[in-house]
Amino acid sequence: MPKIVDHEARRRLIADALIKVAAEQGLEAVSLRHVAAAAGVSVGMVQHYFHTKDEMMAFALAAVMDRTESRIRSAVAALGSEPPPRVLLRTMIAALLPLSGSARDDGRVALAFLAYAAVRPQAAEGLRPGTSQLADFVAGLLPDPHGVPSATALLALMEGLGIYLLGGQLTPGQALEALDAHLDLLF
């Protein structure tokens, strides 16, 4: 009887290994060989599922984005049915920030991918629609007349806080204090 293979599970296994390698050693350490070793599979298997490093990177970023979205959904669900806009924004942004554990690993991978995509415009193409949708959603939560420019600034603040958290320049408490101060200005 032929062996039944769950291809999606194997792709996720490889993506999780890539995330682990990138989070622990940096994106420069990501190679077919290192990812295969971290996943406990052969280099040939990694090559079977991902023909290029760009494909592997895009899939890993999608996995990070899925995990982040799940974290946000859980945090927002805990707020109840109709949270006030400021509370909703703070909760969402706090869930996006690399404050601890897997969020830090995801943040390291996302930051590394952004640096990777900065010199590979084709790798960044998939990020644009999500960024625009997030800015529009955030703008809809802000009081008038703030709109998209203020939403973009708030998201840029979030990214900056994330970088400072990952670099150790801020503690989680300091980052949340800065976020709260900015939200106070907007609301």
DRENKE-372636 format. One record per atom (N, C-alpha, C, O): x, y, z. Coordinates in steps of 0.001 Angstrom, whole numbers, plus 500000, padded with zeros to 6 digits. Atoms other than C-alpha are relative to their C-alpha. Layout:
BEGIN
XYZ/...
//
This chain:
BEGIN
500846498823500000/500000500000500000/500889501237500000/501833501309500788/499154498815500052/501454503417499069/499873500834501276/498815500900501902/499961499151498821/502467505722501877/499233501302499713/499430501927498672/500749498748500138/500086508671502374/500806501096500684/501163500987501857/499170498911499503/501998511904502805/499153501262500122/498444501636499187/500676498726499803/500552515087504271/500990501102499593/501833501527500383/499047499032500546/502368517597502080/499947501337500741/500981501963500977/500117498722499281/501011520639503898/500681499908501366/501320500865501802/499340500184498701/502222519235507232/501521500032499843/502225500579500692/498555499968500239/505685518720505760/500469501426499709/501524501844500187/499634498607500272/505745522277504422/500023500813501300/500909501643501504/500037499297498712/504750523547507887/501192499599500868/501782500447501538/498834500479499248/507465521384509501/501249500742499538/502052501193500355/498834499310500556/510035522939507183/499948501488500337/500967502080500691/500139498579499659/508656526457507751/500309500236501474/500982501208501815/499705499862498571/508776525952511533/501502499900500256/502043500613501100/498549500134499858/512394524833511201/500694501277499524/501641501746500155/499427498756500503/513188527910509110/499821501116501024/500748501885501279/500261498980498979/511561530133511737/500943499813501178/501485500783501706/499098500283498874/513598528422514449/501433500427499670/502084501094500475/498639499640500399/516876528830512551/500141501524499930/501099502088500457/499920498546500156/516142532466511673/499905500714501342/500622501688501574/500162499359498692/515014533353515208/501231499821500876/501603500726501624/498852500280499136/518027531726516856/501327500476499429/502216500883500177/498695499728500595/520800532423514344/499997501136498978/501054501526498481/500081498937500993/519545535150512018/499738499445498612/499980498270498334/500384500411501344/518410535035508442/501189499545499169/501048498707498278/498820500397500756/521939534731507145/500339498515500207/501027497911499384/499751501415499738/522044531256508708/498994499092499285/499156497871499273/501014500814500672/519004530123506737/500570499480498684/500903500240497774/499570500675501222/520099527630504139/499224498693499932/498651498246500925/500690501285500131/518623524439502771/500544498991501016/499786498251501643/499357500964499095/521127522451504840/499607500253501455/499254499316502171/500338499688498614/520455524287508127/498527499740500296/498183499217501356/501433500210499805/516689524181507685/499688498507500024/498893498053500847/500211501454500022/516784520468506792/500437499384501332/499736498540501890/499512500539498722/518849519733509898/499039500341501136/498732499488501969/500921499583498937/516493521735512131/498666499259499912/498030499001500934/501264500713500194/513473519938510637/500159498495500163/499169497775500293/499756501435499909/515123516518510885/499640499259498720/499218498103498750/500297500598501304/514644515877507165/501216500175499095/502186500838499462/498885499879500937/516910515578504150/499938501325499238/498879501940499111/499945498799500848/518055518522502041/499114499791498776/498451500721498315/500835500314501160/516327516782499136/498523500229500267/497794500688499388/501410499775499679/512993516917500938/499696501496500025/498659501926499520/500203498545499980/513381520661501568/499930500512498560/499066501326498231/499982499579501406/514227521123497874/498744499549499262/498295500223498335/501227500476500626/511178519069496910/498843500971500231/498027501196499337/501110499112499651/508843521497498686/500275501464499685/499345502232499440/499629498604500268/510752524744498108/501164500004499020/502265499558499345/498976500007501049/512691525240494893/501040501099500183/502180500963499739/499065498889499791/514271528533495938/499926500470501454/498977500170502178/500004499420498659/515202530312499124/498859500999500130/498240501095501189/501107499042499956/512666533022498222/498671499305500290/497866499813501071/501236500751499734/509863530418498157/499937499573501459/498892499674502102/499946500450498622/510974529065501506/499759501184500947/499031501057501932/500160498812499170/511182532574502982/498549500497499987/498001500851501031/501381499526500115/507740533569501678/499059499093500793/498145499577501460/500848500927499260/506172530435503138/500190500179501504/499218500153502260/499732499799498569/507858530993506503/499370501297500487/498812501344501583/500626498738499599/506689534611506579/498490499818500099/497864500342501021/501439500261499934/503153533440505814/499655499243501285/498628499511501908/500232500747498754/503433530995508739/500086500939501203/499280500830502127/499881499020498917/504602533831511025/498759500885500027/498224501179501096/501184499141500064/501723535994509818/498764499255500506/497923499845501184/501129500808499500/499243533172510507/500041499891501519/499012500028502180/499871500098498547/500600532719514036/499680501338500665/499047501378501720/500265498676499457/500454536470514625/498510500304499952/497946500825500914/501442499774500127/496890536674513335/499235499200501046/498253499689501604/500640500827498977/495918533848515668/500141500638501383/499198500638502174/499772499315498721/497489535722518617/499068501201500125/498496501440501188/500866498819499979/495540538861517669/498548499584500214/497848500164501045/501393500453499869/492248536996517270/499697499556501436/498634499873501971/500208500450498620/492652535384520700/499924501175500961/499062501216501839/499983498832499110/493489538670522382/498743500843499825/498173501320500807/501198499191500266/490605540506520711/498752499274500482/497843499906501018/501160500769499545/488137537700521468/499811500126501508/498683500110502001/500071499862498546/488979538087525156/499384501328500431/499001501486501590/500564498689499664/487701541678525001/498472500007500028/497870500926500583/501462499996500063/484092540694524385/499516500474498645/500301500604497706/500610499765501310/481712541660521620/500251501375499395/500461501463498185/499814498663500590/482138545422521190/500929500867500859/500466501769501557/499075499197499191/485291546822522808/500125501418499429/499957501627498228/499768498636500493/485938550557522602/501198500011499039/502121499213499198/498927499975501001/488200551487519648/501411500094500586/502320499412500114/498659499856499418/491144552559521836/500463498680500617/501614498282500442/499669501278499364/491050549289523805/500300498952498924/501241498170499061/499783500938501097/490771547288520572/501357500228499346/502102499280499096/498700499677500615/493745549110519026/501154499589500896/502108498962500435/498905500351499086/495916548696522112/500183498488500073/501309497991500067/499942501456499919/495061545012522334/500628499411498745/501490498535498823/499446500501501262/495806544410518659/501488500280499895/502271499396499549/498590499627500129/499091546293518722/500852499258501016/501959498826500697/499251500758498990/500191544640521963/500193498557499541/501241497961499788/499871501366500504/499505541268520331/500990499913498845/501580498857498611/499041499965501104/501640542308517355/501432500205500484/502378499761499834/498653499707499493/504577543468519471/500692498737500505/500040497851501056/499237501155499515/507345540965520279/500312500127501486/501455500355501883/499853499785498563/506758541153524015/500584498797500725/501227498964501762/499468501181499322/507667537553524897/499874498768499118/499170498788498109/500143501325500585/508081533928523812/499977499919498495/500852500453497813/500080500226501445/506959532942520350/499804501306499237/500193501400498073/500150498708500668/506014536551519555/501376500617499720/501559501291498706/498631499511500242/509719537428519926/500628499258498821/501259499872497960/499465500770501129/510708534600517582/499366500463498696/500055500674497698/500700499534501199/508053535683515098/500478501395499607/500651501687498424/499519498642500272/509223539286515416/501391499996499389/501669500775498477/498647500103500575/512835538318514717/499935499568498538/500647500104497689/500128500489501368/511779536418511603/499394501085499105/499863501303497988/500633498950500800/509501539230510398/500990501124499712/501050501621498587/499009498948500202/512257541811510911/501068499553499005/501468500316498127/498999500533500928/514775539606509132/499430499935498585/500127500235497616/500614500071501327/512332539081506277/499879501393499391/500097501558498191/500096498634500533/511774542843505938/501355500471499485/501428501123498443/498663499648500481/515534543343505657/500315499245498715/500894499806497785/499806500836501191/515666540495503132/499220500589498822/499740500687497711/500862499470501058/512788541999501148/500421501401499554/500094501821498444/499574498646500359/514348545467501190/500905500010498775/500944500994498036/499110500078501156/516868544309498593/499474499023498938/500140498748497940/500655500901500947/514476541917496827/498544500429499869/497670499852500516/501363499463500096/511388543884495776/498940498941499706/497813499058500186/500979501043500301/509683540762494410/499599499243501264/498473498756501358/500321500693498751/509857539210497881/499044500830500858/498293500276501661/500840499108499199/508085542247499376/498604500193499431/497728500723500114/501286499760500650/505182542261496921/498812499493500804/497773500152500847/501101500573499246/503025540047499101/499650500753501270/498590500519501851/500247499258498766/503294542439502047/499108501222499795/498394501632500710/500703498730500244/501738545505500411/498499499957500272/497990500831500973/501447499995499763/498067544487500393/499637499911501485/498737500613501944/500287500137498576/498098543421504038/500297501268500774/499567501627501697/499640498748499331/499833546622505101/498935501055499750/498533501768500671/501046499021500334/497268548757503284/498701499685500726/498040500587501241/501234500394499310/494366546779504743/500081500310501490/499112500784502082/499834499717498581/495770547104508259/499918501497500260/499263501918501214/500057498542499823/496279550868507874/498570500505499862/498141501356500641/501395499589500178/492718551282506594/499146499599501206/498309500374501669/500759500463498844/491328549191509464/500292500878501217/499374501311501913/499608499160498862/493294551165512068/499429501406499835/498945501993500803/500543498658500254/492230554456510443/498512500054500347/498027501063500858/501424500049499685/488603553381510829/499710499997501493/498598500325501907/500176500009498545/489113553005514582/500385501318500648/499985501604501776/499527498742499426/490748556382515089/498912501067499942/498092501080499024/500972498906500057/488686559442515965/500304500933498826/501462501100498444/499785499018501066/488180561950513167/500781501157500579/500625501434501769/499686500100501425/490080563679511587/501320499273499733/501997499582498752/498670500615500090/493098561404512058/500221499210498713/501161499508497976/499930500726501261/492577558918509224/501267499207499752/502002498853500674/498909500882500427/495166556973507264/501390500524500387/502224499728500818/498653499567499591/498189559238507926/500299499698501479/501407499272501806/499776500316498589/497750558834511696/500071498504500233/500823498041501090/499932501456499889/497108555123511281/501370499504499565/501955498631500206/498672500375500488/500310554809509275/501066500351501033/501992499575501264/499040499595498965/502203556730511958/499929499062501205/500958498705501778/500157500921498878/500768554475514667/500633498642499682/501280498038500537/499384501276500401/501828551373512726/501525500120499941/502240499176500277/498548499777500010/505295552882512229/500545500026501430/501629499507501696/499608500018498588/505480553492515979/500079498556500496/501028498176501182/500015501402499598/504542549853516524/501250499282499483/501904498549500225/498807500643500584/507309548708514148/501259500446500739/502123499627501049/498835499491499274/509835550948515891/500102499416501403/501186499041501851/499992500616498670/508814549674519311/500428498539499902/501169498042500749/499620501397500204/509148546134517969/501499499847499810/502113498945500379/498550500050500228/512686546810516753/500754500249501305/501728499559501604/499337499715498731/513651548335520104/499830498861501004/500737498584501789/500190501161499129/512140545379521957/500949498867499610/501598498264500464/499132501082500471/514027542884519791/501466500305500266/502251499396500535/498614499612499764/517254544855520220/500346500167501471/501508500369501822/499757499874498568/516829545064523985/500099501427500503/500451501645501663/499951498612499545/516671548870524088/498797500371500857/498863501321501637/501193499759499194/513181548745525613/499564498704500663/499754497614500124/500658501132499362/511505546458528086/498557499963499494/498073500955498948/501413500024500380/507964545281527372/499190501098500686/498331501717500059/500718498939499283/506700547681530042/500227501373499388/499286502156499252/499697498708500624/508464550643528437/499322500140498645/498820501210498302/500640499960501320/507134549742524998/498502500249500139/497936501058499404/501433499810499803/503562549493526270/499690501387500540/498657501967500207/500173498632499493/503967552782528147/500057501003498846/499249501930498795/499897499113501166/505067554497524909/498765499859499113/498239500855498616/501210500218500792/502166552919523035/498809500694500640/498041501373499958/501123499358499286/499699554090525677/500068501515499884/499042502168499692/499844498546500113/501124557626525564/499562500479498614/498902501511498496/500394499606501356/500651557767521790/498490499844499803/497848500705499201/501446500181500117/497141556344521977/499252501090500741/498200501541500288/500613498896499268/496320558970524604/499946501268499147/498960502003499185/499977498830500888/497350561661522093/498926499882498914/498266500865498575/500967500199501081/495141560149519390/498556500021500498/497651500459499787/501355500086499478/492136559605521643/499720501095501019/498617501167501560/
//
